[in-house]
Amino acid sequence: MQSVVITGASTGIGWATAKLLLGRGFRVFGSVRKKADADRLKGEFGANFTPLLFDVTDEAAVLAAAREVRTALGGETLIGLVNNAGIAVPGPVLELAADQFRRQFDVNVIGPIITTQAFGPLLGVDPSLKGPRGRIVMISSVAGKNGNPLMSAYSASKHAVEGLSESLRREMMLFGIDVIIIAPGAVKTPIWSKAEEVDISTYKNSPYFPALQRVREFMLNLGAIGLPPENIAERIAQALTLPSPKVRYSITPDPMRHLISAVLPKRMVDKIIAKRLGLMPPA
């Protein structure tokens, strides 16, 4: 039975990917941060799902989980590591606290580094293990190629994931381990619905406050109109199993809009976005 580790498996893309792979005969190890989620997923998914209790920023906990997985594999390799766990921290660069930037990067960038270092040996870097070399799937975003105002920390973290993945793919060629980027657009996932919980009152005296209100409404809307996470799960499954996968897959609910944004001059796109959010300077 082929085995996969998925981070951030409690909801959204991680949950949908675990369900899909289990249905196709994989054994799935899924990370969660809460014991209640571990118990819930075990009940939902059954015997071939093993919850791993860790936060991706906690290196000691991740290493302990990797030892647990190594024991369960019994000398076999992992077929895949899906670095999915992530958060989105809104705010303008001029006013977002540095510790919030660090939190964004700790989860979205340092987290995948920690998990890749911990589980990488099980993908085939360790020559003592038997079985095919595994693959690493990095969950980026369309924001990994575009910069969104007032979501600068998130966009910057996903740009970092893109660069990290590109470099990692070339490094892992030494071991025959592939690295594939999945870059979704809007997805119906709690990462956006949590925007309602974000306290933007600290910006009430900021010139950015009206635009931040619009961004929060936009984020909440993404959670309602985005792609079903099952669509992303299917692409992840392909990345893990196709004989010759692409190095990067982008999947969005409105590909034409993203294509237009890609071909229009940057200054024109700047003005379109600024007008929509109320970021144009006074006349």
For each residue, the residues with C-beta under 8 A, 3 or more apart:
1: 25 26 27 48
2: 25 26 27 79 80
3: 26 27 28 29 69 72 73 76 78 79
4: 21 26 27 28 29 78 79 80 81 82 240
5: 28 29 30 31 52 69 78 80 81 82 115 119
6: 9 14 17 18 21 28 29 30 31 82 84
7: 14 30 31 56 82 83 84 85 111 112 115
8: 11 12 13 14 31 32 56 84 85 86
9: 6 14 15 17 18 28 30 31 32 41 51 84
10: 14 15 30 32 33 34 37 40 41
11: 8 14 15 189 190
12: 8 15 16 187 188 189 190 191 229
13: 8 16 17 84 139 184 187 189 229 232 233 236
14: 6 7 8 9 10 11 17 18 30 82 84 85
15: 9 10 11 12 18 19 41 229
16: 12 13 19 20 228 229 230 232 233
17: 6 9 13 14 20 21 82 84 229 232 233 236 237
18: 6 9 14 15 21 22 28 30 41 45 49
19: 15 16 22 23 45 233
20: 16 17 23 24 230 233 234 236 237
21: 4 6 17 18 24 26 28 233 237 240
22: 18 19 25 26 27 28 45 46 48 49
23: 19 20
24: 20 21 237
25: 1 2 22
26: 1 2 3 4 21 22 48 79
27: 1 2 3 4 22 48 49 50
28: 3 4 5 6 9 18 21 22 45 48 49 50
29: 3 4 5 6 49 50 51 52 65 69 72
30: 5 6 7 9 10 14 18 41 49 50 51 52
31: 5 6 7 8 9 51 52 53 54 56 65 85 115
32: 8 9 10 37 38 41 51 52 53
33: 10 37 53 54 55
34: 10 37 38 53
35: 38 39 53
36: 39 40
37: 10 32 33 34 40 41 51
38: 32 34 35 41 42 51 53
39: 35 36 42 43 51
40: 10 36 37 43 44
41: 9 10 15 18 30 32 37 38 44 45 49 51
42: 38 39 45 46 49 51
43: 39 40
44: 40 41 49
45: 18 19 22 28 41 42 48 49
46: 22 42 49
47:
48: 1 22 26 27 28 45
49: 18 22 27 28 29 30 41 42 44 45 46
50: 27 28 29 30 69 72
51: 9 29 30 31 32 37 38 39 41 42
52: 5 29 30 31 32 65 68 69
53: 31 32 33 34 35 38 61 65
54: 31 33 58 61 62 64 65
55: 33 58 61
56: 7 8 31 62 85 107 111 112 114 115
57: 106 107 110 111 114
58: 54 55 61 62
59: 62 63 114 118
60: 63 64
61: 53 54 55 58 64 65
62: 54 56 58 59 65 66 114 115 118
63: 59 60 66 67 118
64: 54 60 61 67 68
65: 29 31 52 53 54 61 62 68 69 118
66: 62 63 69 70 118 119 121 122
67: 63 64 70 71
68: 52 64 65 71 72
69: 3 5 29 50 52 65 66 72 73 78 119 122
70: 66 67 73 122
71: 67 68 74
72: 3 29 50 68 69
73: 3 69 70 76 77 78 122 129
74: 71
75: 128 129 130
76: 3 73 129 130 131
77: 73 122 123 124 129 130 131 132 133 134
78: 3 4 5 69 73 81 119 122 123 134
79: 2 3 4 26 131 132 134 135 240
80: 2 4 5 123 134 135 136 137 240
81: 4 5 78 115 116 119 120 123 134 135 136 137
82: 4 5 6 7 14 17 137 139 236 240
83: 7 111 112 115 116 136 137 138 139
84: 6 7 8 9 13 14 17 137 139
85: 7 8 14 31 56 107 111
86: 8 107 108 111 139 157 191
87: 103 104 107 108 191
88: 104 151 154 191 192 194 195 219
89: 96 100 101 103 104 153 154
90: 150 151 153 154 195 198 200 212 215 216 219
91: 95 96 97 100 150 152 153 203 212
92: 95 96 149 150 152 203 206 208 212
93: 96 152
94: 208
95: 91 92 203 206 208
96: 89 91 92 93 100 101 152 153
97: 91 100 101
98: 101 102
99: 102 103
100: 89 91 96 97 103 104 153
101: 89 96 97 98 104 105 153 156
102: 98 99 105 106
103: 87 89 99 100 106 107
104: 87 88 89 100 101 107 108 153 154 156 157
105: 101 102 108 109 110 153 156 157 160
106: 57 102 103 109 110 111
107: 56 57 85 86 87 103 104 110 111 157
108: 86 87 104 105 111 112 154 157 158 160 161
109: 105 106 112 113 157 160 161 164
110: 57 105 106 107 113 114
111: 7 56 57 83 85 86 106 107 108 114 115
112: 7 56 83 108 109 115 116 138 161 164
113: 109 110 116 117 164
114: 56 57 59 62 110 111 117 118
115: 5 7 31 56 62 81 83 111 112 118 119
116: 81 83 112 113 119 120 136 168
117: 113 114 120
118: 59 62 63 65 66 114 115
119: 5 66 69 78 81 115 116 122 123
120: 81 116 117 123 125 136 172 177
121: 66 125 126 129
122: 66 69 70 73 77 78 119 125 126 129 134
123: 77 78 80 81 119 120 133 134 135 136 175 177
124: 77 129 131 132 133 134 175 176 177
125: 120 121 122 175 177
126: 121 122 129
127:
128: 75
129: 73 75 76 77 121 122 124 126
130: 75 76 77
131: 76 77 79 124
132: 77 79 124
133: 77 123 124 175 176 177 178
134: 77 78 79 80 81 122 123 124 177
135: 79 80 81 123 177 178 179 180 239 240 245
136: 80 81 83 116 120 123 168 172 177 178 179 180
137: 80 81 82 83 84 179 180 181 182 236 239 240
138: 83 112 161 164 165 168 179 180 181 182
139: 13 82 83 84 86 161 182 184 232 236
140: 143 144 158 161 162 165 181 182 183
141: 144 154 158 183 184 185
142: 145 146 183 184 185 250 252 258
143: 140 146 147 148 151 154 155 158 159
144: 140 141 155 158 159 161 162 181 183
145: 142 159 162 183
146: 142 143 155 261
147: 143 152 155 156 159
148: 143 151 152 154 155 273
149: 92 152 211 215 273 274 277 279
150: 90 91 92 208 211 212 215 277
151: 88 90 143 148 154 155 215
152: 91 92 93 96 147 148 149 155 156
153: 89 90 91 96 100 101 104 105 156 157
154: 88 89 90 104 108 141 143 148 151 157 158
155: 143 144 146 147 148 151 152 158 159
156: 101 104 105 147 152 153 159 160
157: 86 104 105 107 108 109 153 154 160 161
158: 108 140 141 143 144 154 155 161 162
159: 143 144 145 147 155 156 162 163
160: 105 108 109 156 157 163 164
161: 108 109 112 138 139 140 144 157 158 164 165 181
162: 140 144 145 158 159 165 166 181 183
163: 159 160 166 167
164: 109 112 113 138 160 161 167 168
165: 138 140 161 162 168 169 179 181
166: 162 163 169 170 247
167: 163 164 170 171
168: 116 136 138 164 165 171 172 179
169: 165 166 172 173 178 179 180 247
170: 166 167 173
171: 167 168 174
172: 120 136 168 169 175 176 177 178 179
173: 169 170 176 177
174: 171
175: 123 124 125 133 172
176: 124 133 172 173
177: 120 123 124 125 133 134 135 136 172 173
178: 133 135 136 169 172 245
179: 135 136 137 138 165 168 169 172 247
180: 135 136 137 138 169 239 245 246 247 248 249
181: 137 138 140 144 161 162 165 247 248 249
182: 137 138 139 140 232 235 236 239 248 249 251
183: 140 141 142 144 145 162 248 249 250 251
184: 13 139 141 142 187 227 232 250 251 252
185: 141 142 226 227 250 251 252 253 254 258
186: 192 222 225 226 227 252 253
187: 12 13 184 191 192 222 226 227 228 229 231 232
188: 12 223 224 225 226 227 228 229
189: 11 12 13 192 193 223 226 229
190: 11 12 193 194 223
191: 12 86 87 88 187 194
192: 88 186 187 189 195 219 220 222 223 226
193: 189 190 196 220 223
194: 88 190 191 197 198
195: 88 90 192 198 216 219 220 223
196: 193 216 220
197: 194
198: 90 194 195 216
199: 202
200: 90 203 204 209 212 213 216
201: 204
202: 199
203: 91 92 95 200 206 208 209 212
204: 200 201 209
205: 209
206: 92 95 203 209 212
207:
208: 92 94 95 150 203 211 212
209: 200 203 204 205 206 212 213
210: 213 214 278
211: 149 150 208 214 215 277 278 279
212: 90 91 92 150 200 203 206 208 209 215 216
213: 200 209 210 216 217
214: 210 211 217 218 276 277 278
215: 90 149 150 151 211 212 218 219 277
216: 90 195 196 198 200 212 213 219 220
217: 213 214 220 221
218: 214 215 221 222
219: 88 90 192 195 215 216 222 223
220: 192 193 195 196 216 217 223 224
221: 217 218 224 225
222: 186 187 192 218 219 225 226
223: 188 189 190 192 193 195 219 220 226
224: 188 220 221
225: 186 188 221 222 253
226: 185 186 187 188 189 192 222 223 253
227: 184 185 186 187 188 231 232 251 252 253
228: 16 187 188 231
229: 12 13 15 16 17 187 188 189 232 233
230: 16 20 233 234
231: 187 227 228 234 235 251
232: 13 16 17 139 182 184 187 227 229 235 236 251
233: 13 16 17 19 20 21 229 230 236 237
234: 20 230 231 237 238
235: 182 231 232 238 239 249 251
236: 13 17 20 82 137 139 182 232 233 239 240
237: 17 20 21 24 233 234 240 241
238: 234 235 241 242 245 249
239: 135 137 180 182 235 236 242 245 249
240: 4 21 79 80 82 135 137 236 237
241: 237 238
242: 238 239 245
243:
244:
245: 135 178 180 238 239 242 249
246: 180 249
247: 166 169 179 180 181
248: 180 181 182 183
249: 180 181 182 183 235 238 239 245 246
250: 142 183 184 185 258
251: 182 183 184 185 227 231 232 235
252: 142 184 185 186 227 255 257 258
253: 185 186 225 226 227
254: 185 257 258
255: 252 258 259
256: 259 260
257: 252 254 260 261
258: 142 185 250 252 254 255 261 262
259: 255 256 262 263
260: 256 257 263 264
261: 146 257 258 264 269
262: 258 259
263: 259 260
264: 260 261 268 269 272
265: 268 269
266: 269 270
267: 270 271
268: 264 265 271 272
269: 261 264 265 266 272 273
270: 266 267 273 274
271: 267 268 274 275 280
272: 264 268 269 275 276
273: 148 149 269 270 276 277 279
274: 149 270 271 277 278 279 280
275: 271 272 278 279 280
276: 214 272 273
277: 149 150 211 214 215 273 274
278: 210 211 214 274 275
279: 149 211 273 274 275
280: 271 274 275
281:
282:
283:
